[in-house]
Structure formats: structure tokens, C-alpha cells
């Protein structure tokens, strides 16, 4: 993209500003590929003495998990939420709400979030349901929220991606035969010396939820786009 360098420069400036302001909390968020649950071969090597026999196809999946991660970049604290239906805007914002309910007391002076993210379908800056839910969330918690997007095909630079790499390395070859097994493996991994907080989200999320332009209009007043990079830098200001 012609804007790629400008987007990266914007990301760097946002990170520097966040690091310099003690009232700003920088988070990195993203989802991981869905995880099939069952007695399934996952490639790699299991670290056990006796060989484990696994199915060579996934016709008998017991469940499918949708992992979503939230990383406090400065504090190296990782939280992983496992959904059981679909990766939607509602699922992602619900996870952010759950995260803040658990951690709000840890950040008594925070007034703004800077969130690093890619432009995936559930969280891109033109997803109407995402706009609505994020504005409602910012309003309810009275936080200014700035969304800083990486350019297309460069999400590997988002910090949360290294957490997914650590998880994949840790449970590589393990048989994730139940949901509880998968959660246990995730909870025992280490990221920069810390174990993550792992939660299961049982809500079922319908796909394809969207708003009309008229329904979106009341929310758009609090959704401010950058003049130079309107798709890649968005700030939500609560009333």
C-alpha cells in the first residue's frame, strides 16, 4: 500500500506518546486461528514417554474454540479468552469489558487506552457493530480509546502475535481432547516469565450483526478519525 510507511510511522509515534504518559495504557489485541477440540493430531511432538494415538482427521470434533488475547504491553500481562461460537465484534468488546472488570483496580490513574490491532473483519474501523460497541464501552467506563491499526499483511508486528507464537510452541503436539485440556495448557504457558489469565466465554454470538447509517449516526459523533490516516487511526472520546 502507498500508505504503509506512513501507517508504521503513525504506529511508532502513538507508542512513543503512550510510553511517555503515565495516564495512558497501551494494549495489544488480536485473535488466533480457531482451535479444534478432540482426539486430533495437531502435528509436532508430544513430550510424553508413551506414544499417543490420535485421529488422523477432524470429523469427530467435540468443540471449536476461538482464542482472543489482550496484552498489557508494558506490564507483560497476558489474558486469553476462549469463545465457543464465532469471532465477532460483540465477542471482542465483551472480552475487553471482562478484562477491564478484572483489572480496573490495577490502573487507578488510567484515563486513556491505546490499542494496537489489525484490520480484521470483526474489528476494522468501518465495522458498524464494532463502532457502536466500542463507543458504548468507552462511554460506560469513561475512557478515551485510541485504535492504532497496523497496515495490511503486517499484523505480525503487533505484540500479541508473539504471545500466540509462544502458546503454539508450548502446546505443539499436545492432544487437546477437551475444552478443559486446552484451557489448562494455555494457563500453564509462560510469556516473559508470567502465566496468562485464561477465561472461557460461553456466550453464543450471531454473525452478520450490523447497523444502518441512521442507527450509526448517534455514535459517529464520538468516533473521530485521523485527518491523514482515517482508516488506520481512530479515537473514541466519551461524552
C-alpha positions in Angstrom: 0.0 0.0 0.0 1.2 3.5 -0.7 0.4 4.4 3.0 2.3 1.6 4.5 5.3 3.7 5.7 3.1 6.5 6.9 1.0 3.9 8.9 4.1 2.5 10.5 5.3 6.0 11.4 2.0 6.7 13.0 2.2 3.5 15.0 5.6 4.5 16.3 4.5 7.9 17.3 1.5 6.6 19.1 3.7 4.1 21.0 6.1 6.9 22.0 3.3 9.1 23.2 1.8 6.3 25.2 5.1 5.4 26.8 5.6 9.0 27.9 2.2 9.5 29.5 1.5 7.6 32.8 -2.2 8.1 32.3 -2.2 6.1 29.1 -2.4 2.3 29.0 -1.2 0.5 25.8 -2.9 -2.8 24.9 -2.3 -5.2 22.1 -5.2 -7.3 21.0 -5.9 -10.0 18.4 -7.5 -13.3 17.8 -5.8 -16.6 16.9 -6.9 -19.2 14.4 -9.8 -21.4 15.7 -8.7 -24.5 17.7 -10.4 -27.8 17.1 -11.1 -29.8 20.2 -11.0 -33.6 20.1 -8.6 -36.6 19.9 -7.0 -35.0 16.9 -3.4 -35.0 15.6 -2.0 -31.5 15.7 1.4 -32.2 14.2 4.5 -31.6 16.3 5.8 -33.8 19.1 4.1 -34.7 22.4 6.5 -34.7 25.3 5.5 -38.0 26.9 7.1 -41.4 27.3 4.4 -43.4 25.7 3.1 -42.7 22.2 -0.3 -41.2 21.9 -2.7 -42.4 19.3 -4.7 -39.6 17.7 -7.4 -39.4 14.9 -6.0 -38.5 11.5 -9.0 -36.4 10.6 -11.3 -33.9 12.3 -14.7 -35.5 11.6 -15.2 -36.0 15.3 -14.5 -32.6 16.8 -16.1 -32.2 20.2 -15.9 -28.3 20.1 -14.2 -25.4 18.4 -12.6 -22.6 20.4 -12.0 -19.0 19.3 -8.9 -17.6 21.2 -8.8 -13.8 21.7 -5.8 -12.2 23.5 -5.3 -8.9 25.4 -1.7 -8.0 26.2 -0.7 -5.2 28.6 2.4 -4.3 26.6 4.3 -2.5 29.4 3.3 -4.9 32.1 3.7 -8.1 30.0 0.4 -9.4 31.5 -1.4 -11.6 29.0 -5.1 -12.6 29.1 -6.6 -15.2 26.8 -10.3 -15.6 26.3 -11.7 -18.6 24.6 -15.0 -18.2 22.8 -17.1 -21.1 21.6 -19.1 -19.7 18.7 -17.7 -17.0 16.4 -15.2 -14.2 16.3 -17.5 -11.2 16.1 -17.4 -7.5 17.2 -19.6 -8.3 20.1 -17.3 -11.2 21.3 -14.3 -8.9 21.2 -15.8 -6.0 23.0 -17.3 -8.3 25.6 -13.8 -9.6 26.2 -12.5 -6.1 26.6 -15.2 -5.4 29.2 -14.4 -8.6 31.1 -10.7 -7.6 31.1 -11.4 -4.2 32.5 -13.8 -5.5 35.2 -10.9 -7.7 36.4 -8.1 -5.2 36.0 -9.6 -1.7 36.6 -8.4 -1.6 40.2 -4.8 -2.2 38.9 -4.9 1.0 36.9 -6.5 3.7 39.1 -4.9 6.6 37.2 -5.5 5.5 33.6 -7.6 7.9 31.5 -6.9 6.6 28.0 -6.2 3.3 26.2 -4.1 3.0 23.1 -5.0 -0.3 21.4 -2.8 -1.9 18.8 -4.8 -4.1 16.4 -5.0 -5.3 12.8 -7.8 -4.5 10.4 -9.6 -7.9 10.6 -13.3 -8.2 9.7 -14.6 -8.0 13.2 -12.5 -5.0 14.3 -11.9 -2.9 11.2 -12.6 0.7 11.5 -15.7 0.6 9.3 -17.4 -2.3 11.0 -20.6 -0.6 12.2 -21.2 -3.0 15.1 -17.7 -2.6 16.3 -18.1 1.2 16.2 -21.3 1.1 18.2 -20.0 -1.3 20.8 -16.7 0.5 21.3 -18.4 3.9 21.7 -20.8 2.4 24.3 -17.9 0.8 26.1 -15.8 4.0 26.2 -18.9 5.8 27.5 -19.6 3.3 30.2 -16.1 3.3 31.6 -15.3 7.0 30.8 -12.1 6.2 29.0 -10.7 7.8 25.9 -9.8 5.0 23.5 -7.4 5.3 20.5 -7.3 2.5 18.0 -4.0 2.2 16.2 -4.1 -0.2 13.2 -1.2 -1.9 11.5 -1.1 -1.9 7.7 -2.5 -4.9 5.8 -0.3 -8.1 5.9 1.9 -6.7 8.7 0.0 -7.8 11.7 3.0 -9.9 12.7 4.5 -6.7 14.2 1.6 -6.5 16.7 3.0 -7.5 20.1 0.2 -10.1 20.8 1.4 -12.2 17.8 4.5 -13.2 19.8 2.2 -14.4 22.6 0.4 -16.7 20.1 3.8 -18.0 18.9 4.7 -18.8 22.5 1.4 -20.6 23.0 1.8 -22.6 19.8 5.3 -23.6 20.7 4.2 -24.6 24.2 1.3 -26.9 23.3 2.8 -28.0 20.0 1.8 -31.7 19.5 -0.4 -31.9 22.6 -3.8 -33.6 22.2 -6.4 -31.1 23.0 -9.2 -33.6 23.6 -11.4 -31.5 25.8 -12.1 -27.8 26.3 -10.7 -28.1 29.9 -7.5 -29.6 28.5 -7.0 -26.7 26.1 -7.6 -24.1 28.8 -5.2 -25.9 31.1 -2.4 -25.9 28.5 -3.0 -22.2 27.8 -3.0 -21.3 31.5 0.4 -23.0 32.1 2.3 -21.4 29.3 4.7 -18.6 30.1 5.0 -15.2 28.4 8.1 -13.2 29.6 8.0 -15.1 32.8 4.3 -14.7 33.5 1.5 -17.2 33.1 -1.6 -15.8 31.4 -5.1 -15.3 32.8 -7.4 -17.7 30.9 -11.2 -17.5 30.8 -13.9 -19.3 28.9 -16.6 -17.2 27.3 -19.8 -19.3 26.9 -22.0 -16.7 25.1 -23.2 -17.6 21.6 -22.6 -14.7 19.2 -24.6 -14.4 16.0 -22.7 -13.4 12.8 -23.5 -10.5 10.5 -24.8 -8.0 13.0 -24.6 -4.5 11.6 -26.2 -1.1 11.8 -27.8 1.2 9.2 -26.3 4.6 8.6 -29.2 6.2 10.6 -28.7 3.8 13.5 -24.9 4.6 13.5 -25.3 8.3 13.3 -25.6 9.0 17.1 -22.4 7.0 17.7 -20.3 8.6 14.9 -20.1 11.9 16.8 -17.8 10.3 19.3 -15.8 8.4 16.7 -13.0 10.7 15.4 -10.8 9.7 12.5 -7.3 10.9 11.8 -7.3 13.5 9.0 -4.3 11.9 7.3 -4.9 8.2 8.1 -8.7 8.0 8.7 -8.8 4.2 8.3 -5.8 3.5 10.5 -6.1 5.8 13.5 -9.4 6.3 15.3 -10.1 8.0 18.6 -13.2 7.5 20.7 -14.0 10.3 23.2 -16.7 9.7 25.7 -19.1 12.4 26.5 
